[in-house]
Amino acid sequence: MVGTILRNIRKIKKLKQKQVANYLSVAENTVSNYETEYSNITFESAINFIHECNFELQFVDKANNKIYTIEELSKEMDF
């Protein structure tokens, strides 16, 4: 499922696998492997992939209707 999402994000932005590969500093076939789920992508690489495509990953706390960005959840928060 993650690979399909990454592929669809890339296609929406009309980017080639080579462009994303260059940004991530990986081989073009590595991006293909991520998208086909032949290889597992690390969470950090997935975030970089998403950012390269000008998307933002958000987490929704449905109980409180609060949206958190990955940056917010990545830093220490005082609750």
C-alpha positions, 0 to 999 in steps of 0.5 A: 500500500505504501508503494502505491501511495508513493507512486500516485503522489509522484504521478500527480506531480508529474515527476519521473522516478529519476527525478525523485531518485536524484533527490533521495540520492538513490538509484532510479531502480530503488525508487521503482522497488519502493513503489512496487514494494519489492524493497521496503522504504525507511520512514525517513526516506518516505518523508523525503519522497513525500516532501520532494513531491510537495506533499505533507504528511499529517496525522489526525487525532480523530477524538480531538479533531486535531491535526499534527504535522510530522515536524510537530510530532518529531520534536519534544512537545509539552502537553 
